[in-house]
Amino acid sequence: MLCIKDVSVSYGTHTVVNHLSFQVTEGQWLMIVGPNGAGKSTILHAITQGVAYNGTILLQDTDIRKIKPAARAKKLGILTQNHYVGYDFTVEEVVRLGRYAHASKFLKGSEEQEEQAIRHALELTGMDAMRRQSVLTLSGGELQRTFLAQVFAQEPQLLLLDEPTNHLDLVYQKQVFALIQEWLRTPGRAVVSVVHDLSLAKAFGTHALLMHKGTAIAQGTITDVLSSEQLDPVYQMDVCGWMKTMLSQWNTDTEV
């Protein structure tokens, strides 16, 4: 579905992504992990054509540079962690924007398909009851679910996530990732996520790519990559030991 071949990104003399290659196939949820400055978000920007790069990016066996933006939007959706909203749109109006690439005056029945896609996206994200509400009145979690509904209404086959729950409360982190996991169950779909939280990556990912200073350190199944052997040299600490220490805080019964 997605094939990255020898991709490099540089800003002046500074190389941010260095000869990176990986593949994503149908049904996979690839978690891109690594310390700050590893180049994780930059590779997503390259896929979405947001930065110049050397190398090749294939989306369904076609060079993504040759795919027109409207056609690309039908195949590729992206959800980021921050959404600035300075407009008094309703939830439904924001979600409806996800159908822009599918708009056509020449296809019979397209209007019904539009409404069905929007309705399904609102229901899937639990935002149907708030469809008439202004996005200016939403909480952070509700706003993120609104933009997730927009992406779902877009009906892409590949979903890119750039730290989509980084600033959200725990309950909203769980909601958003669970919704994406449910979306992924439909055949013909795949997900690529940039995450800092290794626990979330391990809980929801099927595969992982570990990056450090712009290069791929390890890639494969989530279990193989998120191992002490791979993680400890990159993070320069006993990652598994630290996770177990943190978990132990919840395993001790205390009396109030």
Buried (B, 14 or more C-beta within 10 A) or exposed (E): BBBBEEBBBBEEEEBBBBBBEBBBEEBBBBBBBBBEEBBBBBBBBBBBBEBEBEBBBBBEEEEBEEBEEEEBBBBBBBBBBEBEBEEEBBBBBBBBEBBEBBEEEEEEEBEEBBEEBBBBBBBBBEBBEBBEBBBEEBEBBBBBBBBBBBBBBBBBBBBBBBBBBBEBEEEBBBBBBEBBBEBBEEEEBBBBBBBEBBEBBBBBBBBBBBBBBBBBBBBBEBEEBBBEEBBBEBBEEEBBEEBEEEEEEEEEEEEE
